Amino acid sequence: MKRLFRRKNIQAMQAEAQSSQHLRRALGPANLVMLGIGAIIGTGIFVLTGTVAAKHAGPAVVLSFVLAGVAAVFAAFCYSEFASLVPMSGSAYAYGYATLGEFFAWIIGWDLVLEYAVGAVTVAIGWSGYVVSFLKDVGIHLPPQLTAATGHMVTLADGSTAVAWFNLPAVLIVAVVTTLLVVGIRESAGFNNAIVAIKLAVIMLFIFGAIWAVNPANYSPFIPEYESPRHFGWSGVFAGAQIVFFAYIGFDAVSTAAQEARNPQRDMPIGIIGSLVICTVLYLLVSGIATGVVPYKQLNVSDPIALVADRAGLGWMATLIKVGAIAGLSSVILVMLYGQSRVFWAMANDGLLPPFVNKVHPRFRTPWLTSIVTGVCVAFFAAVLTVSEAGELCSIGTLLAFVIVSVGIVVLRIREPHLPRAFKCPAVWFVGPMGALTAGTLMAFSSPTTWMRLLIWLAIGLVIYFTYSRHRSKLAHGQQPDATTPAP
């Protein structure tokens, strides 16, 4: 039993991070903030705002974003202290290994794999929908059989129906992003910065253009009367918060870039907290404007922000908004795939996954095999699944990670109170427990099906851990994982 909770030495992890030459340190604070915005601003604004308002919270979708944002802020402070103290690629996995032990580290690492993979699948499917709609606007019509999940019925141009083969646009965007990640982090960051700038410009145009069309009558009732569990009333607001939490996972992805940051002790807290604050403000503004311009029951469409722009007399912006959505979702896919490949790399470096997983490309200095395997798996599921089949799993996986990190930061303060910390979580004895409590509360509002899928995934992970990882772990053989060997 004691071996299940063996922990990595903090000082050894710090030395490992400083001496490692495997991954290229190319990211500054601006890159990290943009990386976070790249993941946070996407599905939450362009799709979930309308869905949650129409089906769960009504105009109180603003409160759903506030609740999710509060949980995210608590976790962000905990992440920031960990990221500056233990600047490793594994994110919450590495933090769990240092504080709660190997067993919890495995659980959170396996959970992060699910979080990032399902997140990338979900967003790739959403990206496909916006691309198909945009191409129709410019007179290009893709065969419907190549734009939907395998086996689903689609409507053809002549009005007849057919069975979809697979979602080709979703496969293509995953292939492009995977190639960028293999080529190198500097090139990926440049691509991300460009498309983040595009989508921020589009969002600001929408805010300043549509705010004048807000009708205060649309805010009444602000919290629609309760209909059933998770549908309106306060239970709908909390259910909406659990769903939109998917939109806040970007700062978690920032922490996976710690070993590619030029000055992680200073820059990681800036990237994590900066991106979260900027995006939370934008979410509140956009969701408030959307429900003020269009009655909430009419927002359950695939492109709610384009609908709002049209109702606000900004019809000329509809196509532009679709361009912004395509750019926004592209950057989310990039950060999701980036985060998962880095978590895989960190777990393999600790001996918990086979050695081939952490091979680094001799020229690009990226974990290329991991990136390719991740990309192939995500492309496959993006081709055959629907958004509804992938959605809530990402939120519950993120929330579980936040619970463990929030508990871990308190444990570390008790065990290692004198460690030099470049960034200290403020009021840690309040923030840590509240981070775990708020994230756990939102988890409780997940659907039974989502819980079942999470438990099945964790059960698979436990089988792998007890049959392979526990015996192959470097700590099991008395080794502190060493990343100082030159890359192959």
C-alpha positions as CSV (number, residue, x, y, z in Angstrom):
1,M,0.0,0.0,0.0
2,K,2.8,2.4,0.8
3,R,4.2,2.0,-2.7
4,L,1.0,3.4,-4.1
5,F,1.7,6.8,-2.5
6,R,5.4,7.2,-3.2
7,R,6.1,10.8,-4.1
8,K,8.6,12.5,-6.4
9,N,11.1,14.8,-4.6
10,I,10.3,18.5,-5.2
11,Q,13.9,19.6,-5.3
12,A,14.7,16.8,-7.8
13,M,11.8,17.8,-10.0
14,Q,13.0,21.4,-10.0
15,A,16.5,20.4,-10.9
16,E,15.1,18.1,-13.7
17,A,13.1,21.0,-15.1
18,Q,16.0,23.4,-15.1
19,S,18.5,21.0,-16.7
20,S,16.2,19.3,-19.2
21,Q,17.2,19.9,-22.9
22,H,14.5,17.8,-24.4
23,L,11.9,20.4,-25.1
24,R,12.7,23.9,-26.6
25,R,12.1,26.8,-24.2
26,A,10.5,29.3,-26.7
27,L,7.5,30.7,-24.9
28,G,7.3,34.1,-23.1
29,P,4.4,35.5,-21.0
30,A,2.6,36.8,-24.0
31,N,2.7,33.4,-25.8
32,L,1.4,31.8,-22.6
33,V,-1.5,34.2,-22.2
34,M,-2.4,33.7,-25.9
35,L,-2.1,29.9,-25.4
36,G,-4.7,30.1,-22.6
37,I,-7.0,32.4,-24.6
38,G,-6.6,30.1,-27.5
39,A,-8.1,27.3,-25.5
40,I,-10.6,29.2,-23.5
41,I,-12.2,31.3,-26.2
42,G,-13.9,28.9,-28.5
43,T,-16.8,26.5,-28.0
44,G,-17.9,28.4,-24.9
45,I,-18.7,31.6,-26.7
46,F,-19.6,30.4,-30.1
47,V,-21.8,27.4,-29.2
48,L,-22.4,26.7,-25.5
49,T,-23.7,30.2,-24.7
50,G,-26.8,29.6,-26.8
51,T,-27.3,25.9,-25.8
52,V,-27.0,26.6,-22.0
53,A,-29.3,29.7,-22.2
54,A,-32.0,27.8,-24.2
55,K,-32.0,24.5,-22.4
56,H,-30.8,25.1,-18.8
57,A,-30.4,28.7,-17.4
58,G,-32.1,31.2,-19.6
59,P,-30.7,34.8,-19.2
60,A,-29.1,33.5,-16.0
61,V,-26.5,31.8,-18.2
62,V,-24.4,34.8,-17.1
63,L,-24.6,33.4,-13.5
64,S,-23.6,30.0,-14.9
65,F,-20.4,31.6,-16.3
66,V,-19.9,33.4,-13.0
67,L,-20.1,30.1,-11.0
68,A,-17.8,28.3,-13.4
69,G,-15.4,31.3,-13.4
70,V,-15.3,31.3,-9.5
71,A,-14.4,27.6,-9.5
72,A,-11.8,28.3,-12.2
73,V,-10.3,31.2,-10.3
74,F,-9.7,29.2,-7.1
75,A,-8.1,26.4,-9.1
76,A,-6.1,28.9,-11.2
77,F,-4.3,30.3,-8.1
78,C,-3.5,26.8,-7.0
79,Y,-2.2,25.9,-10.5
80,S,-0.1,29.1,-10.5
81,E,1.8,28.2,-7.3
82,F,2.4,24.7,-8.5
83,A,3.5,25.8,-12.0
84,S,6.0,28.2,-10.6
85,L,7.2,25.7,-8.0
86,V,7.3,22.6,-10.2
87,P,7.6,23.8,-13.8
88,M,7.0,20.4,-15.5
89,S,5.1,19.4,-18.6
90,G,2.7,17.1,-16.8
91,S,0.4,19.8,-15.4
92,A,-1.9,18.5,-12.6
93,Y,-0.3,15.0,-13.1
94,A,3.1,16.3,-12.0
95,Y,1.6,18.3,-9.1
96,G,-0.2,15.2,-7.9
97,Y,3.0,13.1,-8.1
98,A,4.8,15.6,-5.9
99,T,2.1,15.9,-3.2
100,L,-0.4,13.0,-3.1
101,G,1.7,10.2,-4.5
102,E,1.9,8.0,-7.6
103,F,-1.5,6.4,-7.4
104,F,-3.3,9.8,-7.4
105,A,-0.8,11.0,-10.1
106,W,-1.8,8.1,-12.3
107,I,-5.5,8.8,-11.8
108,I,-5.2,12.5,-12.7
109,G,-2.9,11.8,-15.6
110,W,-5.3,9.2,-17.0
111,D,-8.1,11.7,-16.4
112,L,-6.2,14.5,-18.2
113,V,-5.8,12.2,-21.2
114,L,-9.6,11.9,-21.4
115,E,-10.1,15.6,-20.8
116,Y,-7.9,16.7,-23.6
117,A,-8.8,14.0,-26.1
118,V,-12.6,14.4,-25.6
119,G,-12.1,18.2,-25.7
120,A,-10.3,18.0,-29.0
121,V,-12.9,15.6,-30.5
122,T,-15.8,17.9,-29.4
123,V,-14.2,21.1,-30.7
124,A,-13.1,19.4,-34.0
125,I,-16.8,18.4,-34.6
126,G,-17.9,22.0,-33.8
127,W,-15.2,23.4,-36.2
128,S,-16.6,21.1,-38.9
129,G,-20.1,22.5,-38.5
130,Y,-18.9,26.2,-38.8
131,V,-16.7,25.4,-41.8
132,V,-19.6,23.7,-43.6
133,S,-21.9,26.7,-42.9
134,F,-19.2,29.2,-44.0
135,L,-18.5,27.3,-47.3
136,K,-22.3,27.3,-48.0
137,D,-22.2,31.1,-47.6
138,V,-19.6,31.4,-50.4
139,G,-21.3,28.9,-52.7
140,I,-19.3,25.7,-51.9
141,H,-21.4,22.7,-50.9
142,L,-19.6,19.7,-49.4
143,P,-21.4,16.3,-49.8
144,P,-23.5,15.9,-46.6
145,Q,-22.3,12.3,-46.2
146,L,-18.8,13.7,-45.5
147,T,-19.8,16.2,-42.9
148,A,-21.5,14.2,-40.1
149,A,-20.9,11.4,-37.7
150,T,-20.8,7.8,-39.1
151,G,-24.3,6.3,-39.3
152,H,-26.3,9.5,-38.8
153,M,-28.9,10.6,-41.2
154,V,-28.2,13.7,-43.3
155,T,-30.3,15.7,-45.8
156,L,-29.2,15.8,-49.4
157,A,-29.6,18.8,-51.8
158,D,-32.7,17.2,-53.4
159,G,-34.4,16.8,-50.0
160,S,-33.8,13.1,-49.7
161,T,-31.9,11.5,-46.8
162,A,-28.8,9.4,-46.6
163,V,-26.5,7.8,-44.1
164,A,-23.3,9.8,-43.3
165,W,-20.0,8.1,-43.9
166,F,-17.7,10.2,-41.7
167,N,-16.9,13.8,-40.8
168,L,-14.1,14.7,-43.2
169,P,-13.6,18.4,-42.2
170,A,-13.0,17.3,-38.6
171,V,-10.4,14.8,-39.7
172,L,-8.6,17.4,-41.8
173,I,-8.3,20.0,-39.1
174,V,-6.9,17.5,-36.6
175,A,-4.4,16.4,-39.3
176,V,-3.3,20.0,-39.9
177,V,-2.9,20.8,-36.2
178,T,-1.1,17.6,-35.5
179,T,1.4,18.5,-38.2
180,L,2.0,21.9,-36.6
181,L,2.7,20.3,-33.2
182,V,5.2,17.9,-34.7
183,V,7.0,20.7,-36.6
184,G,7.6,22.7,-33.4
185,I,6.2,24.7,-30.5
186,R,7.5,28.0,-31.8
187,E,5.7,27.6,-35.1
188,S,2.6,26.3,-33.3
189,A,2.7,29.3,-30.9
190,G,2.9,31.7,-33.9
191,F,-0.1,30.1,-35.6
192,N,-2.0,30.2,-32.3
193,N,-1.2,33.9,-31.8
194,A,-2.4,34.8,-35.3
195,I,-5.8,33.1,-35.0
196,V,-6.3,34.3,-31.4
197,A,-5.9,37.8,-32.6
198,I,-8.5,37.2,-35.3
199,K,-11.2,35.8,-33.0
200,L,-10.6,38.5,-30.3
201,A,-11.1,41.2,-33.0
202,V,-14.4,39.5,-34.1
203,I,-15.6,39.2,-30.5
204,M,-14.9,42.9,-29.8
205,L,-16.7,43.9,-33.0
206,F,-19.7,41.9,-31.9
207,I,-19.7,43.3,-28.4
208,F,-19.6,47.0,-29.5
209,G,-22.0,46.4,-32.4
210,A,-24.7,44.3,-30.7
211,I,-24.8,46.0,-27.3
212,W,-27.0,48.8,-28.6
213,A,-29.7,46.2,-29.6
214,V,-30.2,44.8,-26.1
215,N,-33.9,44.7,-25.0
216,P,-34.1,44.7,-21.2
217,A,-37.5,42.8,-21.5
218,N,-35.6,39.7,-22.7
219,Y,-34.0,39.4,-19.3
220,S,-37.4,38.7,-17.6
221,P,-37.6,36.2,-16.0
222,F,-33.9,36.3,-15.4
223,I,-34.0,32.8,-13.9
224,P,-36.8,30.9,-15.6
225,E,-39.1,28.9,-13.5
226,Y,-37.9,25.4,-12.6
227,E,-39.2,22.7,-15.0
228,S,-37.2,19.6,-14.2
229,P,-33.7,18.7,-12.8
230,R,-31.0,20.5,-14.8
231,H,-33.7,22.5,-16.7
232,F,-34.1,26.1,-15.4
233,G,-34.4,27.3,-11.8
234,W,-31.3,27.3,-9.8
235,S,-30.6,23.6,-10.7
236,G,-30.5,24.7,-14.3
237,V,-28.0,27.5,-13.5
238,F,-25.7,25.0,-11.7
239,A,-26.1,22.5,-14.5
240,G,-25.3,25.2,-17.0
241,A,-22.2,26.1,-15.0
242,Q,-21.1,22.4,-15.2
243,I,-21.5,22.4,-18.9
244,V,-19.8,25.8,-19.6
245,F,-16.9,24.8,-17.4
246,F,-15.7,23.1,-20.6
247,A,-14.9,26.6,-21.8
248,Y,-12.4,27.2,-18.9
249,I,-9.9,24.4,-19.4
250,G,-7.5,26.6,-21.3
251,F,-5.4,27.7,-18.3
252,D,-5.0,24.1,-17.3
253,A,-3.5,23.6,-20.8
254,V,-1.1,26.5,-20.2
255,S,0.4,24.6,-17.3
256,T,1.4,21.8,-19.6
257,A,3.8,24.2,-21.4
258,A,6.0,24.8,-18.3
259,Q,9.0,23.1,-19.7
260,E,8.8,25.1,-22.9
261,A,8.5,28.5,-21.1
262,R,11.6,30.7,-21.0
263,N,11.1,31.8,-17.4
264,P,8.4,29.5,-15.9
265,Q,8.6,30.8,-12.3
266,R,7.6,34.2,-13.5
267,D,5.7,33.6,-16.7
268,M,3.4,30.6,-15.8
269,P,1.2,32.6,-13.2
270,I,1.0,35.4,-15.7
271,G,-0.2,33.0,-18.5
272,I,-2.7,31.1,-16.2
273,I,-4.3,34.0,-14.4
274,G,-4.1,36.5,-17.2
275,S,-5.8,34.4,-19.8
276,L,-8.5,33.4,-17.3
277,V,-9.4,36.9,-16.3
278,I,-9.5,38.2,-19.9
279,C,-11.7,35.3,-21.1
280,T,-14.1,35.5,-18.1
281,V,-14.9,39.1,-18.8
282,L,-15.5,38.4,-22.5
283,Y,-17.8,35.4,-21.6
284,L,-19.9,37.6,-19.3
285,L,-20.2,40.3,-21.9
286,V,-21.1,38.0,-24.8
287,S,-23.6,35.9,-22.9
288,G,-25.3,39.0,-21.4
289,I,-25.6,40.6,-24.8
290,A,-26.8,37.4,-26.5
291,T,-29.7,36.9,-24.1
292,G,-30.5,40.6,-24.2
293,V,-30.9,40.7,-27.9
294,V,-32.6,37.4,-28.6
295,P,-35.1,35.6,-26.3
296,Y,-33.3,32.8,-24.7
297,K,-35.5,30.0,-26.0
298,Q,-34.5,30.9,-29.5
299,L,-30.8,30.5,-28.9
300,N,-30.6,26.7,-29.2
301,V,-28.9,26.8,-32.7
302,S,-25.5,25.8,-34.0
303,D,-24.4,29.4,-34.5
304,P,-26.1,31.5,-31.8
305,I,-23.7,34.4,-32.0
306,A,-24.3,34.7,-35.7
307,L,-28.0,34.7,-35.0
308,V,-27.7,37.5,-32.4
309,A,-25.6,39.6,-34.9
310,D,-28.4,39.2,-37.4
311,R,-31.1,40.2,-35.0
312,A,-29.0,43.2,-33.9
313,G,-29.0,44.4,-37.5
314,L,-25.4,43.3,-38.0
315,G,-26.2,40.7,-40.7
316,W,-23.0,41.7,-42.5
317,M,-21.2,40.3,-39.4
318,A,-22.6,36.8,-39.7
319,T,-20.0,35.5,-42.1
320,L,-17.3,37.3,-40.2
321,I,-18.4,35.7,-37.0
322,K,-18.2,32.3,-38.6
323,V,-14.6,33.1,-39.7
324,G,-13.9,34.1,-36.1
325,A,-15.5,30.9,-34.8
326,I,-13.4,28.8,-37.2
327,A,-10.3,30.6,-36.1
328,G,-11.3,30.3,-32.4
329,L,-12.0,26.6,-32.6
330,S,-8.8,25.9,-34.5
331,S,-6.8,27.3,-31.7
332,V,-8.7,25.3,-29.1
333,I,-8.0,22.1,-31.0
334,L,-4.3,23.0,-31.1
335,V,-4.1,23.6,-27.4
336,M,-6.0,20.4,-26.5
337,L,-3.8,18.2,-28.7
338,Y,-0.7,20.1,-27.3
339,G,-1.8,19.5,-23.7
340,Q,-2.5,15.8,-24.2
341,S,0.8,15.0,-25.9
342,R,2.7,16.7,-23.1
343,V,0.9,14.8,-20.4
344,F,1.6,11.6,-22.2
345,W,5.3,12.6,-22.5
346,A,5.6,13.3,-18.8
347,M,3.9,10.0,-17.8
348,A,6.2,8.0,-20.1
349,N,9.3,9.9,-18.7
350,D,8.3,8.6,-15.3
351,G,8.1,5.1,-16.5
352,L,4.3,4.8,-16.2
353,L,3.8,4.5,-20.0
354,P,6.0,2.6,-22.5
355,P,9.4,4.3,-23.4
356,F,8.4,5.0,-27.1
357,V,5.8,7.6,-25.9
358,N,8.4,10.1,-24.7
359,K,10.7,10.0,-27.8
360,V,11.6,13.5,-28.9
361,H,12.3,14.3,-32.5
362,P,16.0,15.0,-33.1
363,R,15.4,18.1,-35.2
364,F,12.1,19.6,-34.0
365,R,12.6,18.6,-30.4
366,T,8.9,17.8,-30.0
367,P,7.3,14.5,-28.7
368,W,6.4,13.6,-32.3
369,L,5.3,10.0,-31.8
370,T,3.0,11.0,-29.0
371,S,1.6,13.9,-31.1
372,I,0.9,11.7,-34.1
373,V,-0.7,8.9,-32.1
374,T,-2.9,11.4,-30.3
375,G,-3.8,13.1,-33.5
376,V,-4.8,9.8,-35.2
377,C,-7.0,8.7,-32.3
378,V,-8.7,12.1,-32.0
379,A,-9.3,12.3,-35.8
380,F,-10.9,8.8,-35.7
381,F,-13.4,9.7,-33.0
382,A,-14.0,13.2,-34.4
383,A,-15.0,11.4,-37.7
384,V,-17.5,9.0,-36.1
385,L,-19.0,10.8,-33.0
386,T,-21.4,13.6,-32.5
387,V,-20.9,16.6,-30.2
388,S,-23.5,15.4,-27.7
389,E,-21.7,12.0,-27.4
390,A,-18.4,13.7,-26.6
391,G,-19.4,16.9,-24.6
392,E,-19.8,16.7,-20.9
393,L,-17.0,14.2,-20.4
394,C,-14.5,17.0,-20.9
395,S,-16.0,19.2,-18.2
396,I,-16.1,16.5,-15.5
397,G,-12.6,15.4,-16.3
398,T,-11.4,19.0,-15.9
399,L,-13.3,19.4,-12.6
400,L,-11.7,16.2,-11.2
401,A,-8.3,17.6,-12.0
402,F,-9.1,20.8,-10.2
403,V,-10.3,19.0,-7.1
404,I,-7.0,17.1,-6.9
405,V,-4.8,20.2,-7.5
406,S,-6.8,22.2,-4.9
407,V,-6.3,19.5,-2.3
408,G,-2.7,19.0,-3.3
409,I,-1.7,22.7,-2.8
410,V,-2.8,22.5,0.8
411,V,-1.0,19.2,1.4
412,L,2.2,20.7,0.0
413,R,2.0,23.7,2.2
414,I,1.7,21.4,5.2
415,R,4.5,19.0,4.1
416,E,6.9,21.5,2.6
417,P,6.1,24.9,4.2
418,H,9.6,26.4,3.6
419,L,10.1,25.7,-0.1
420,P,10.9,28.9,-1.9
421,R,7.9,29.9,-4.0
422,A,8.1,32.4,-6.8
423,F,4.3,32.7,-6.6
424,K,2.2,31.9,-3.6
425,C,-1.5,31.2,-3.7
426,P,-3.2,33.9,-1.6
427,A,-5.2,32.8,1.4
428,V,-4.3,29.2,0.6
429,W,-6.3,27.8,3.6
430,F,-9.4,29.3,2.1
431,V,-8.7,29.1,-1.7
432,G,-7.6,25.5,-1.7
433,P,-10.6,24.0,0.1
434,M,-13.0,26.3,-1.8
435,G,-11.4,25.2,-5.1
436,A,-12.0,21.6,-4.2
437,L,-15.6,22.3,-2.9
438,T,-16.7,24.4,-5.9
439,A,-15.3,22.0,-8.5
440,G,-16.8,19.0,-6.6
441,T,-20.2,20.7,-6.4
442,L,-20.2,21.3,-10.2
443,M,-19.2,17.6,-10.7
444,A,-22.3,16.6,-8.8
445,F,-24.5,18.3,-11.4
446,S,-23.1,16.0,-14.2
447,S,-25.6,13.6,-15.8
448,P,-25.6,9.9,-14.6
449,T,-24.4,8.9,-18.1
450,T,-21.4,11.2,-17.8
451,W,-20.5,9.8,-14.4
452,M,-20.7,6.2,-15.8
453,R,-18.4,7.0,-18.7
454,L,-15.9,8.7,-16.4
455,L,-15.9,5.7,-14.0
456,I,-15.5,3.2,-16.9
457,W,-12.5,5.2,-18.2
458,L,-10.9,5.3,-14.8
459,A,-11.5,1.6,-14.4
460,I,-9.6,1.0,-17.6
461,G,-6.8,3.2,-16.3
462,L,-6.6,1.3,-13.0
463,V,-6.2,-2.0,-14.9
464,I,-3.2,-0.5,-16.9
465,Y,-1.7,0.9,-13.7
466,F,-1.8,-2.3,-11.7
467,T,-0.7,-4.6,-14.6
468,Y,2.0,-2.4,-16.1
469,S,2.7,1.1,-14.7
470,R,3.1,0.2,-11.0
471,H,5.9,-2.2,-11.8
472,R,7.6,-0.1,-14.5
473,S,7.6,3.2,-12.6
474,K,11.0,4.7,-12.1
475,L,10.2,5.4,-8.5
476,A,9.5,1.7,-8.1
477,H,13.1,1.0,-8.9
478,G,14.4,3.8,-6.7
479,Q,15.0,6.3,-9.5
480,Q,14.1,9.9,-9.7
481,P,13.0,10.3,-13.4
482,D,15.9,11.9,-15.2
483,A,15.4,14.2,-18.2
484,T,19.0,15.4,-18.5
485,T,20.1,12.8,-21.1
486,P,20.4,14.4,-24.5
487,A,17.5,13.9,-26.9
488,P,17.9,11.0,-29.3
